[in-house]
Amino acid sequence: MKSFVRFLILLLGGAIVLSPLLIILLTSFAPSGTTASPNFNLSSLTLENYQQAWQQGNFLLAFANSTFVALSVTTLQLITASLAGYALARLRFRGRQSLLLVILATLVIPFQLLVIPIFLVLKFGGLINTYGALILPTAVNGFSIFLMRQYFTTIPIALEEAAFLDGASRWQILREIMLPLARPALVTVFLFTFIGEWNDLFKPLVFTTRPELTTVQLALAQFQEQFTSNWSLLMAAVIMATIPVILLFLVGQRQFIQGISTTGVKQ
């Protein structure tokens, strides 16, 4: 009986959470200029909103830019987080704990607080209005480093000692033993970083002005200004911008859950 009650509560909670998403989805298929309502006729659903939004919002270029930027930042974060996380988890050097505390301290500093010095650095390097301005500021992330460090500490050190006895180097151990075992953590970093970059509006808005560098979120904001009162078109654009991250999460959700649950096991 208790299990049934819990199931009903969870079902009710899920329905409450998902109901706004259902309204958004139905509105995106509604005839242009209308919204989903109690008298909404399902037979009037149409794909014209998606076709019109895709063409008028120039989302093809925006999707290409966001994909390139998100994959580039994600790749750099996977590299830097893996190297730094392994060093903090396994190597013994003076100031290791202090360095870890400094990395953790960066998590409480909002990116917006650093925008002026970052802008000046990018301007000095001639990177304003380039892909570098969208990629380099977030190529390293303290949370990603901490997450990889936590996961590496859960891997038995006996595996590395055995590899050392067989003549393996640090690089070989990291590449052939640690990284394959840390796949859940790598997937977690990938999902966090990719979704964060895909949804980022701040960097494109501040560091770029060229139309050819427009990302999905910037295109969505411009589209919203153009079609403020046409909710059907707006919801269609929102759904299109959301589908990639939803699919990505569904593909990697099992590894994501495993990575999150494991990284808190050992400090």
C-alpha positions in Angstrom: 0.0 0.0 0.0 2.8 2.4 0.9 4.5 1.7 -2.5 1.2 2.4 -4.3 0.8 5.7 -2.5 4.4 6.7 -3.3 3.8 5.8 -6.9 0.7 8.0 -7.0 2.6 10.9 -5.4 5.4 10.6 -7.9 3.0 10.3 -10.8 1.2 13.4 -9.6 4.5 15.3 -9.2 5.6 14.2 -12.7 2.3 15.3 -14.2 2.6 18.7 -12.5 6.2 19.1 -13.7 5.5 17.9 -17.3 2.2 19.8 -17.8 3.9 23.1 -18.8 6.1 21.2 -21.3 3.0 19.6 -22.8 1.4 23.0 -23.2 4.5 24.3 -24.9 4.6 21.3 -27.2 0.9 21.6 -28.2 1.2 25.3 -28.7 4.2 24.8 -31.1 1.9 22.6 -33.3 -1.1 25.0 -33.0 -2.0 27.2 -36.0 0.0 30.4 -36.2 -1.3 33.1 -33.8 -3.1 30.7 -31.5 -2.3 28.8 -28.3 -3.2 25.5 -26.6 -6.4 25.9 -24.7 -9.2 23.7 -23.2 -11.0 24.1 -26.5 -7.9 23.2 -28.5 -8.7 21.0 -31.4 -6.0 18.3 -31.9 -7.0 17.9 -35.6 -5.7 21.3 -36.3 -2.1 20.5 -35.4 0.4 21.5 -38.0 4.2 21.5 -38.7 4.1 24.9 -40.5 5.4 26.7 -37.3 8.5 24.6 -37.3 9.2 25.2 -41.0 8.6 29.0 -40.7 10.6 29.3 -37.5 13.5 27.3 -39.0 13.6 29.5 -42.1 13.0 32.9 -40.6 15.2 32.4 -37.5 18.2 31.2 -39.6 18.6 28.3 -37.2 20.7 26.2 -39.5 23.7 28.5 -39.0 22.9 28.9 -35.3 22.8 25.2 -34.8 26.1 24.7 -36.7 27.8 27.4 -34.6 26.5 26.1 -31.2 27.5 22.6 -32.1 31.0 23.6 -33.0 31.5 25.8 -30.0 29.9 23.3 -27.6 32.0 20.4 -28.9 35.2 22.4 -28.8 34.7 23.6 -25.3 33.7 20.1 -24.2 36.7 18.5 -25.7 39.1 21.1 -24.1 37.4 20.6 -20.7 37.6 16.8 -21.0 41.4 17.1 -21.6 42.1 19.7 -18.9 39.8 18.1 -16.4 41.3 14.6 -16.9 44.9 15.8 -16.6 44.3 18.1 -13.7 42.0 15.7 -11.9 44.5 12.8 -12.2 47.3 15.0 -10.9 45.3 16.1 -7.9 44.1 12.5 -7.2 47.3 10.6 -7.5 50.4 12.8 -7.7 52.0 14.0 -4.4 53.4 17.5 -4.6 53.7 20.5 -2.3 50.6 22.7 -2.3 48.3 20.0 -3.8 45.5 20.6 -1.2 45.9 24.4 -1.5 45.6 24.1 -5.2 42.5 22.0 -4.9 41.0 24.6 -2.5 41.8 27.4 -5.0 40.0 25.4 -7.8 37.0 24.9 -5.6 37.0 28.6 -4.7 36.6 29.4 -8.4 33.2 27.7 -8.3 31.7 30.5 -6.2 32.9 33.3 -8.6 30.2 34.1 -11.2 31.4 34.2 -14.8 29.7 37.6 -15.2 32.0 39.0 -12.5 35.0 38.2 -14.7 33.6 39.5 -17.9 35.6 42.8 -18.0 39.0 41.3 -17.5 38.2 38.4 -19.9 37.0 40.9 -22.5 40.2 42.9 -22.2 42.3 39.7 -22.5 40.4 38.6 -25.6 40.7 42.1 -27.1 44.4 42.2 -26.5 44.7 38.8 -28.2 42.6 39.9 -31.1 40.0 37.3 -30.4 36.8 39.4 -30.1 34.3 38.4 -32.8 36.0 35.1 -33.3 35.2 31.5 -32.3 38.1 31.8 -29.8 36.0 34.3 -27.8 33.3 31.7 -27.5 35.6 28.8 -26.7 38.6 29.8 -24.7 37.0 31.6 -21.7 35.4 28.3 -20.6 38.0 25.8 -21.8 38.9 25.0 -18.2 36.3 24.5 -15.4 36.8 24.0 -11.7 33.8 21.8 -11.3 34.9 19.4 -14.1 38.4 19.1 -12.5 36.9 18.4 -9.1 34.5 15.8 -10.5 37.3 14.0 -12.3 39.5 14.1 -9.3 36.8 12.7 -7.1 36.2 9.8 -9.5 39.9 9.0 -9.9 40.1 8.6 -6.1 37.5 5.8 -6.2 39.7 3.7 -8.6 41.9 1.3 -6.6 45.5 2.3 -6.6 46.5 -1.3 -6.8 45.7 -1.2 -10.5 48.3 1.5 -11.1 50.9 -0.3 -8.9 50.5 -3.4 -11.0 50.9 -1.4 -14.2 54.0 0.3 -12.7 55.5 -3.2 -12.1 54.8 -4.1 -15.7 56.8 -1.0 -16.8 53.9 1.3 -17.7 54.5 5.1 -17.6 52.2 7.6 -16.0 50.8 8.6 -19.4 50.1 5.0 -20.3 48.4 4.4 -17.0 46.2 7.4 -17.5 45.4 6.6 -21.1 44.9 2.9 -20.9 43.6 2.3 -17.4 42.3 5.4 -15.7 40.4 7.0 -18.5 38.5 3.8 -19.6 37.5 3.2 -16.0 36.5 6.8 -15.6 34.0 6.7 -18.5 30.9 7.6 -16.3 32.7 10.7 -15.0 33.8 11.6 -18.6 30.2 11.3 -19.8 29.0 13.4 -16.9 31.6 16.2 -17.7 30.6 15.9 -21.4 26.9 16.3 -20.6 27.3 19.2 -18.1 29.6 21.1 -20.4 27.8 20.5 -23.7 24.4 21.4 -22.3 25.9 24.5 -20.5 27.5 25.7 -23.7 24.5 25.0 -25.8 22.3 27.1 -23.5 24.8 29.9 -23.0 23.6 33.3 -24.1 26.1 35.5 -22.2 29.3 34.9 -24.2 27.8 35.3 -27.7 26.0 38.4 -26.5 29.1 40.1 -25.0 32.0 38.8 -27.1 30.6 38.8 -30.6 28.6 41.1 -32.9 29.1 39.3 -36.3 25.9 37.7 -37.6 27.8 34.7 -38.8 28.8 33.8 -35.2 25.2 33.7 -34.0 24.5 30.7 -31.7 21.2 29.0 -31.0 20.4 31.0 -27.8 21.3 34.3 -29.4 19.2 33.4 -32.5 16.3 32.4 -30.2 16.5 35.8 -28.3 16.5 37.7 -31.6 13.6 35.5 -32.9 11.7 36.3 -29.7 12.1 40.1 -30.3 10.8 39.7 -33.9 7.8 37.5 -33.0 6.9 38.7 -29.6 3.1 38.0 -29.8 3.2 34.9 -32.0 3.3 32.2 -29.4 3.1 29.3 -31.8 6.2 30.3 -33.7 8.1 31.1 -30.4 7.2 27.7 -28.9 8.3 25.9 -32.1 11.6 27.7 -31.9 12.0 26.8 -28.2 11.3 23.1 -28.9 13.8 23.0 -31.8 16.5 24.6 -29.5 15.7 22.1 -26.7 15.6 18.8 -28.6 19.3 18.3 -29.1 20.1 18.5 -25.3 17.2 16.3 -24.4 18.3 13.6 -26.9 21.9 13.9 -25.7 20.9 13.5 -22.0 18.6 10.5 -22.8 21.5 8.8 -24.6 24.0 9.3 -21.7 21.7 9.3 -18.7 22.8 5.9 -17.4 26.5 6.9 -17.4 25.6 10.4 -16.0 23.8 8.9 -13.0 26.6 6.5 -12.3 29.2 9.3 -12.6 27.3 11.6 -10.2 26.6 8.8 -7.6 30.2 7.6 -7.6 32.1 10.9 -7.4 30.8 11.5 -3.9 31.8 8.1 -2.5 35.4 9.0 -1.5 36.8 12.4 -0.5 
